Amino acid sequence: MRRLDVVAMFASLWLLASMIIDAVTPKELTVYMIGATTAPAFFILAVMHSRRFPKLDFAIIVATLWMVTLMVIEFITPKPLSLIVAAIAVAPPVVVGCVINYRHWRSSRNDRPKPAQPTS
């Protein structure tokens, strides 16, 4: 039953993402073009989710595939996309990078040796 759940979840997310991207892009870029460019990314994500990748690795892959997909959409669209779409494309990798740096900073602070206390 788990495989069917993963397929249904990612198919729904793919359809939702295609419709949202269609709403914010020019009319020359159809939902069919968007669906064809986003489908490989969602398929890869579904396989990785079903293989139970670690959360941080999965987040990095999601951010990378999201940015690559929007780069392909920018490449196939007849009109240039707005700066808002570019900001939406860059936001997930920036957020994931901030989380990775924060986690590294926290772990490096916890790994430092404590200074020795003077004895009286």
N, CA, C and O of each residue as an XYZ file, in Angstrom:
480
protein
N       0.821     -1.201      0.000
C       0.000      0.000      0.000
C       0.862      1.260      0.000
O       0.407      2.298     -0.480
N       2.061      1.210      0.507
C       2.927      2.381      0.579
C       3.264      2.920     -0.816
O       3.284      4.135     -1.016
N       3.526      2.042     -1.774
C       3.867      2.505     -3.125
C       2.709      3.267     -3.756
O       2.914      4.284     -4.419
N       1.515      2.780     -3.550
C       0.348      3.469     -4.095
C       0.177      4.843     -3.441
O      -0.197      5.807     -4.109
N       0.445      4.931     -2.152
C       0.366      6.221     -1.461
C       1.386      7.208     -2.013
O       1.068      8.377     -2.230
N       2.606      6.744     -2.241
C       3.655      7.617     -2.778
C       3.281      8.083     -4.182
O       3.455      9.257     -4.511
N       2.774      7.186     -5.004
C       2.380      7.547     -6.367
C       1.253      8.579     -6.330
O       1.304      9.573     -7.054
N       0.256      8.356     -5.509
C      -0.873      9.297     -5.427
C      -0.417     10.654     -4.894
O      -0.851     11.692     -5.394
N       0.445     10.655     -3.893
C       0.905     11.908     -3.310
C       1.717     12.721     -4.313
O       1.476     13.917     -4.478
N       2.676     12.087     -4.984
C       3.517     12.838     -5.906
C       2.790     13.192     -7.191
O       3.108     14.210     -7.805
N       1.836     12.396     -7.616
C       1.019     12.774     -8.784
C       0.174     14.001     -8.453
O       0.021     14.891     -9.290
N      -0.367     14.054     -7.259
C      -1.150     15.224     -6.837
C      -0.274     16.462     -6.728
O      -0.662     17.545     -7.166
N       0.905     16.301     -6.145
C       1.824     17.432     -6.041
C       2.280     17.909     -7.416
O       2.420     19.112     -7.638
N       2.511     16.982     -8.336
C       2.918     17.343     -9.694
C       1.827     18.150    -10.389
O       2.107     19.164    -11.027
N       0.587     17.695    -10.264
C      -0.527     18.405    -10.880
C      -0.706     19.784    -10.259
O      -0.923     20.763    -10.972
N      -0.618     19.864     -8.941
C      -0.763     21.148     -8.253
C       0.348     22.114     -8.654
O       0.080     23.280     -8.946
N       1.591     21.638     -8.671
C       2.714     22.500     -9.058
C       2.562     22.970    -10.501
O       2.842     24.129    -10.807
N       2.126     22.092    -11.379
C       1.939     22.476    -12.783
C       0.882     23.560    -12.921
O       1.050     24.496    -13.703
N      -0.196     23.444    -12.174
C      -1.253     24.449    -12.254
C      -0.801     25.782    -11.661
O      -1.132     26.836    -12.203
N      -0.053     25.754    -10.561
C       0.419     26.997     -9.947
C       1.429     27.690    -10.854
O       1.363     28.905    -11.046
N       2.357     26.928    -11.407
C       3.344     27.522    -12.312
C       2.660     28.064    -13.551
O       3.073     29.098    -14.074
N       1.619     27.390    -14.037
C       0.871     27.874    -15.188
C       0.196     29.202    -14.882
O       0.087     30.060    -15.758
N      -0.253     29.376    -13.660
C      -0.947     30.615    -13.299
C       0.000     31.813    -13.222
O      -0.427     32.943    -13.458
N       1.280     31.589    -12.894
C       2.197     32.720    -12.724
C       3.105     32.961    -13.919
O       3.896     33.904    -13.906
N       3.010     32.145    -14.935
C       3.851     32.320    -16.122
C       3.019     32.883    -17.273
O       1.790     32.893    -17.198
N       3.678     33.354    -18.341
C       2.930     33.899    -19.484
C       2.037     32.845    -20.132
O       2.272     31.644    -19.998
N       1.031     33.307    -20.819
C       0.050     32.407    -21.443
C       0.655     31.567    -22.564
O       0.100     30.525    -22.914
N       1.771     31.996    -23.129
C       2.419     31.211    -24.182
C       2.972     29.892    -23.650
O       3.154     28.941    -24.410
N       3.232     29.836    -22.379
C       3.741     28.621    -21.743
C       2.540     27.849    -21.212
O       1.926     28.249    -20.223
N       2.207     26.746    -21.869
C       0.994     26.009    -21.518
C       1.246     25.048    -20.364
O       2.389     24.754    -20.012
N       0.166     24.575    -19.795
C       0.266     23.631    -18.683
C       0.876     22.311    -19.144
O       1.480     21.593    -18.348
N       0.721     21.994    -20.424
C       1.304     20.758    -20.961
C       2.824     20.851    -21.033
O       3.525     19.883    -20.738
N       3.329     22.014    -21.425
C       4.774     22.220    -21.450
C       5.341     22.190    -20.031
O       6.402     21.618    -19.781
N       4.622     22.809    -19.125
C       5.061     22.832    -17.729
C       5.013     21.429    -17.142
O       5.942     21.011    -16.449
N       3.941     20.705    -17.414
C       3.820     19.335    -16.905
C       4.918     18.428    -17.416
O       5.425     17.579    -16.683
N       5.285     18.608    -18.680
C       6.350     17.775    -19.256
C       7.713     18.101    -18.662
O       8.557     17.213    -18.537
N       7.941     19.352    -18.296
C       9.236     19.700    -17.717
C       9.327     19.364    -16.233
O      10.419     19.109    -15.723
N       8.205     19.362    -15.541
C       8.247     19.059    -14.105
C       8.107     17.573    -13.798
O       8.470     17.135    -12.706
N       7.592     16.797    -14.734
C       7.359     15.370    -14.474
C       8.629     14.598    -14.114
O       8.582     13.810    -13.170
N       9.764     14.773    -14.807
C      10.954     14.011    -14.412
C      11.416     14.304    -12.990
O      11.848     13.401    -12.274
N      11.325     15.564    -12.583
C      11.735     15.922    -11.227
C      10.840     15.254    -10.189
O      11.331     14.742     -9.183
N       9.550     15.257    -10.424
C       8.645     14.632     -9.466
C       8.800     13.116     -9.457
O       8.632     12.485     -8.413
N       9.116     12.528    -10.595
C       9.366     11.089    -10.629
C      10.612     10.741     -9.815
O      10.605      9.792     -9.031
N      11.672     11.513    -10.006
C      12.906     11.281     -9.235
C      12.642     11.448     -7.748
O      13.113     10.647     -6.939
N      11.893     12.483     -7.382
C      11.582     12.708     -5.966
C      10.735     11.582     -5.392
O      10.931     11.186     -4.244
N       9.804     11.067     -6.169
C       8.969      9.966     -5.681
C       9.804      8.718     -5.427
O       9.606      8.024     -4.430
N      10.739      8.436     -6.334
C      11.609      7.275     -6.139
C      12.477      7.462     -4.897
O      12.642      6.535     -4.104
N      13.021      8.646     -4.735
C      13.883      8.896     -3.572
C      13.096      8.883     -2.274
O      13.603      8.443     -1.243
N      11.864      9.361     -2.317
C      11.034      9.316     -1.114
C      10.690      7.874     -0.754
O      10.686      7.508      0.421
N      10.405      7.064     -1.756
C      10.065      5.672     -1.474
C      11.283      4.889     -0.991
O      11.132      3.892     -0.285
N      12.483      5.324     -1.357
C      13.718      4.686     -0.890
C      14.140      5.204      0.491
O      15.139      4.755      1.052
N      13.372      6.145      1.026
C      13.581      6.702      2.365
C      14.955      7.341      2.533
O      15.719      6.986      3.430
N      15.249      8.286      1.651
C      16.485      9.052      1.764
C      16.452      9.863      3.048
O      15.371     10.214      3.520
N      17.612     10.173      3.629
C      17.634     11.044      4.808
C      17.022     12.412      4.480
O      17.078     12.875      3.341
N      16.445     13.041      5.492
C      15.701     14.284      5.271
C      16.553     15.384      4.671
O      16.112     16.074      3.753
N      17.763     15.561      5.172
C      18.614     16.629      4.663
C      19.015     16.368      3.214
O      19.007     17.288      2.396
N      19.362     15.140      2.891
C      19.699     14.795      1.506
C      18.501     15.008      0.589
O      18.647     15.514     -0.523
N      17.322     14.622      1.054
C      16.108     14.798      0.270
C      15.827     16.284      0.038
O      15.424     16.673     -1.059
N      16.035     17.111      1.057
C      15.810     18.551      0.909
C      16.782     19.164     -0.097
O      16.401     20.036     -0.879
N      18.022     18.717     -0.079
C      19.008     19.211     -1.047
C      18.604     18.814     -2.462
O      18.703     19.621     -3.387
N      18.152     17.587     -2.631
C      17.743     17.110     -3.949
C      16.500     17.853     -4.432
O      16.407     18.208     -5.608
N      15.546     18.090     -3.536
C      14.337     18.846     -3.900
C      14.715     20.241     -4.384
O      14.237     20.695     -5.424
N      15.574     20.917     -3.628
C      15.967     22.281     -4.000
C      16.690     22.297     -5.339
O      16.454     23.178     -6.165
N      17.566     21.330     -5.553
C      18.314     21.274     -6.810
C      17.388     20.988     -7.986
O      17.469     21.658     -9.016
N      16.515     20.005     -7.841
C      15.587     19.673     -8.933
C      14.620     20.822     -9.211
O      14.260     21.061    -10.364
N      14.200     21.530     -8.172
C      13.308     22.671     -8.341
C      13.981     23.743     -9.185
O      13.380     24.291    -10.110
N      15.240     24.037     -8.856
C      15.952     25.079     -9.598
C      16.225     24.646    -11.045
O      16.084     25.452    -11.965
N      16.608     23.405    -11.250
C      16.854     22.905    -12.608
C      15.563     22.928    -13.422
O      15.577     23.302    -14.595
N      14.459     22.534    -12.814
C      13.171     22.538    -13.520
C      12.782     23.944    -13.947
O      12.341     24.151    -15.078
N      12.942     24.905    -13.055
C      12.593     26.276    -13.436
C      13.567     26.848    -14.461
O      13.189     27.716    -15.248
N      14.812     26.379    -14.466
C      15.747     26.790    -15.522
C      15.304     26.237    -16.871
O      15.397     26.929    -17.885
N      14.826     25.002    -16.892
C      14.323     24.414    -18.139
C      13.073     25.145    -18.601
O      12.908     25.397    -19.795
N      12.194     25.486    -17.672
C      10.992     26.243    -18.026
C      11.377     27.597    -18.616
O      10.783     28.041    -19.599
N      12.366     28.248    -18.020
C      12.846     29.531    -18.560
C      13.418     29.341    -19.964
O      13.256     30.207    -20.825
N      14.077     28.225    -20.192
C      14.686     27.954    -21.498
C      13.624     27.719    -22.578
O      13.806     28.146    -23.719
N      12.520     27.047    -22.236
C      11.529     26.707    -23.267
C      10.464     27.771    -23.463
O       9.730     27.725    -24.450
N      10.360     28.722    -22.558
C       9.306     29.725    -22.695
C       9.658     30.733    -23.789
O      10.814     31.137    -23.915
N       8.662     31.138    -24.578
C       8.940     32.099    -25.645
C       9.209     33.510    -25.133
O       9.945     34.263    -25.770
N       8.631     33.880    -24.001
C       8.844     35.199    -23.408
C       9.715     35.050    -22.168
O       9.677     34.009    -21.513
N      10.495     36.069    -21.835
C      11.253     35.994    -20.580
C      10.304     35.992    -19.380
O       9.272     36.664    -19.381
N      10.675     35.232    -18.372
C       9.859     35.175    -17.163
C      10.189     36.363    -16.264
O      11.234     36.997    -16.415
N       9.303     36.652    -15.343
C       9.501     37.801    -14.468
C      10.557     37.511    -13.410
O      10.978     36.369    -13.220
N      10.967     38.552    -12.743
C      11.948     38.399    -11.666
C      11.354     37.648    -10.473
O      12.095     37.053     -9.690
N      10.047     37.669    -10.328
C       9.405     36.931     -9.240
C       9.625     35.435     -9.431
O       9.884     34.721     -8.463
N       9.524     34.956    -10.660
C       9.754     33.541    -10.936
C      11.214     33.180    -10.663
O      11.503     32.094    -10.159
N      12.130     34.089    -10.994
C      13.546     33.845    -10.697
C      13.774     33.778     -9.193
O      14.551     32.947     -8.722
N      13.114     34.633     -8.442
C      13.242     34.595     -6.984
C      12.656     33.303     -6.412
O      13.196     32.735     -5.463
N      11.558     32.851     -6.994
C      10.953     31.593     -6.555
C      11.870     30.419     -6.877
O      11.913     29.445     -6.126
N      12.604     30.499     -7.985
C      13.523     29.424     -8.356
C      14.723     29.364     -7.428
O      15.231     28.280     -7.138
N      15.179     30.517     -6.960
C      16.384     30.577     -6.139
C      16.081     30.366     -4.654
O      16.975     29.987     -3.897
N      14.856     30.601     -4.230
C      14.527     30.545     -2.797
C      14.803     29.183     -2.146
O      15.448     29.162     -1.097
N      14.359     28.048     -2.697
C      14.628     26.775     -2.017
C      16.108     26.452     -1.836
O      16.487     26.022     -0.747
N      16.975     26.635     -2.851
C      18.394     26.370     -2.587
C      18.999     27.284     -1.525
O      19.866     26.863     -0.759
N      18.544     28.529     -1.481
C      19.059     29.452     -0.465
C      18.623     29.010      0.927
O      19.423     29.030      1.862
N      17.378     28.617      1.069
C      16.880     28.156      2.369
C      17.609     26.895      2.813
O      18.010     26.785      3.972
N      17.782     25.947      1.903
C      18.490     24.710      2.249
C      19.938     25.016      2.614
O      20.469     24.433      3.560
N      20.581     25.913      1.886
C      21.948     26.301      2.219
C      22.047     26.953      3.587
O      22.996     26.697      4.329
N      21.074     27.795      3.931
C      21.058     28.417      5.259
C      20.886     27.366      6.350
O      21.549     27.436      7.385
N      20.016     26.405      6.132
C      19.806     25.345      7.127
C      21.068     24.508      7.300
O      21.437     24.169      8.424
N      21.727     24.174      6.202
C      22.956     23.382      6.291
C      24.034     24.153      7.045
O      24.701     23.596      7.917
N      24.209     25.432      6.714
C      25.214     26.226      7.421
C      24.876     26.400      8.892
O      25.775     26.377      9.733
N      23.603     26.572      9.221
C      23.203     26.707     10.615
C      23.478     25.412     11.382
O      23.995     25.446     12.499
N      23.133     24.276     10.782
C      23.394     22.993     11.446
C      24.890     22.761     11.624
O      25.315     22.246     12.658
N      25.687     23.133     10.635
C      27.137     22.992     10.759
C      27.673     23.901     11.863
O      28.523     23.491     12.654
N      27.171     25.137     11.913
C      27.589     26.079     12.944
C      27.227     25.567     14.338
O      28.032     25.651     15.266
N      26.008     25.035     14.478
C      25.589     24.498     15.784
C      26.436     23.297     16.194
O      26.826     23.181     17.356
N      26.717     22.413     15.257
C      27.502     21.226     15.611
C      28.951     21.596     15.908
O      29.587     20.954     16.743
N      29.487     22.619     15.241
C      30.865     23.023     15.536
C      30.951     23.704     16.899
O      31.970     23.584     17.578
N      29.919     24.403     17.305
C      29.911     25.025     18.641
C      29.803     23.968     19.726
O      30.397     24.119     20.794
N      29.054     22.899     19.473
C      28.887     21.842     20.475
C      30.116     20.947     20.563
O      30.331     20.307     21.592
N      30.929     20.886     19.510
C      32.094     20.011     19.493
C      33.340     20.653     20.112
O      34.328     19.960     20.358
N      33.308     21.959     20.365
C      34.472     22.620     20.944
C      34.712     22.127     22.370
O      33.771     21.902     23.131
N      35.984     21.965     22.713
C      36.259     21.571     24.104
C      35.997     22.738     25.042
O      36.261     23.893     24.709
N      35.483     22.423     26.198
C      35.196     23.432     27.208
C      36.525     23.863     27.865
O      37.408     23.031     28.070
N      36.668     25.157     28.193
C      37.888     25.564     28.861
C      37.970     24.957     30.269
O      36.957     24.788     30.948
N      39.162     24.644     30.673
C      39.359     24.017     31.988
C      39.093     25.033     33.070
O      39.510     26.188     32.979
N      38.387     24.583     34.106
C      38.071     25.424     35.238
C      39.255     25.394     36.219
O      39.773     24.321     36.528
N      39.682     26.565     36.708
C      40.780     26.558     37.687
C      40.318     25.938     38.998
O      39.208     26.194     39.464
N      41.173     25.130     39.577
C      40.847     24.500     40.854
C      41.339     25.365     41.981
O      42.366     26.029     41.844
N      40.633     25.377     43.096
C      41.051     26.198     44.217
C      41.692     25.402     45.310
O      42.098     25.964     46.327
